[in-house]
Amino acid sequence: MIVVDANLLIYSYDAKSTDHKKSAAWLEAALSGKEAVGLPWPCICAFVQVVTNRRLAGMRVALDAALGAVEEWLQSPNVQILVPGERHWSVFRRMVVEGQAPGALVSDAEIAALTIEYGGVLHTADRDFARFPGLRWVNPLNV
């Protein structure tokens, strides 16, 4: 399963991002492919939060447009929302402790735990994910 981090969702949507073209092409290929694509719930929330926050740099849009983008992604037959399962607490706790992820890194530990729970490979442009033991991840923008 391809698990998509929020940064790739944001870059693919934000035409002002320097990574827009690569990210948009990669996301389009992933969403139209045959492999399962997982969107972690925290990444969906982060996408909506960032692209609608007018205080941040980049292309910002109305809430309806951001929600419409998410709905469009979810219409792809190979896409599913990733939510915590029965083992989530133990995996999450291990990511926080072994990944030494306090404070702002807790949200990354959450995404890492969801990726591991679903047996996926996280696709992200954030190198901070290297800290999490057992997490398989790749930066598709460097491929």
RAQUINOR-V772260 format. One record per residue. N is the residue number from 1. PHI is phi in whole degrees, 0 to 359 (999 if undefined). D_FIRST is the distance of its C-alpha to the first C-alpha in Angstrom with 1 decimal. Layout:
n: [N/N]
phi: [PHI/PHI]
d_first: [D_FIRST/D_FIRST]
This chain:
n: [1/2/3/4/5/6/7/8/9/10/11/12/13/14/15/16/17/18/19/20/21/22/23/24/25/26/27/28/29/30/31/32/33/34/35/36/37/38/39/40/41/42/43/44/45/46/47/48/49/50/51/52/53/54/55/56/57/58/59/60/61/62/63/64/65/66/67/68/69/70/71/72/73/74/75/76/77/78/79/80/81/82/83/84/85/86/87/88/89/90/91/92/93/94/95/96/97/98/99/100/101/102/103/104/105/106/107/108/109/110/111/112/113/114/115/116/117/118/119/120/121/122/123/124/125/126/127/128/129/130/131/132/133/134/135/136/137/138/139/140/141/142/143]
phi: [999/274/253/256/281/301/298/290/297/294/300/292/267/273/297/273/287/294/261/302/298/296/293/296/295/296/295/300/295/295/291/262/277/264/289/297/239/251/250/299/308/298/286/298/299/297/302/298/298/288/288/255/270/292/281/265/289/104/284/242/228/290/304/301/292/296/295/296/297/297/299/296/300/291/284/293/296/264/256/218/277/263/236/302/253/296/269/302/302/293/290/300/300/297/296/295/289/287/274/46/239/275/56/296/279/299/294/293/298/298/294/299/297/297/298/293/304/270/68/264/241/285/252/206/258/258/290/302/290/296/285/267/293/85/277/267/212/211/260/291/279/258/271]
d_first: [0.0/3.8/6.2/9.6/12.8/16.0/17.8/15.8/16.3/19.9/20.6/19.3/21.7/24.6/26.6/28.7/26.0/26.5/22.8/22.7/22.9/20.2/17.8/18.7/18.2/14.8/13.6/15.5/13.9/10.3/11.6/13.6/11.3/10.1/6.3/4.9/5.6/6.7/10.2/11.9/15.3/17.1/15.7/16.8/20.2/20.5/20.0/22.7/24.9/25.0/25.4/28.2/30.0/33.0/34.0/31.2/31.4/29.6/29.3/29.6/29.5/30.7/28.6/28.5/26.9/24.2/23.4/23.6/20.9/18.5/19.7/19.1/15.4/15.1/16.9/14.2/13.4/9.6/9.7/10.1/11.9/10.9/14.2/15.7/16.0/18.9/18.0/17.4/20.9/21.0/17.8/18.9/22.4/21.4/19.5/22.6/25.1/23.7/22.2/25.6/24.3/27.1/28.0/25.8/23.1/22.5/20.2/18.1/18.2/17.0/13.8/13.4/14.0/11.6/8.7/10.3/11.0/7.6/6.9/4.4/6.2/8.5/10.1/13.7/17.3/18.5/19.7/20.5/17.1/18.5/20.6/18.1/18.3/15.3/12.9/10.8/11.2/12.4/14.8/14.1/17.7/19.2/17.7]
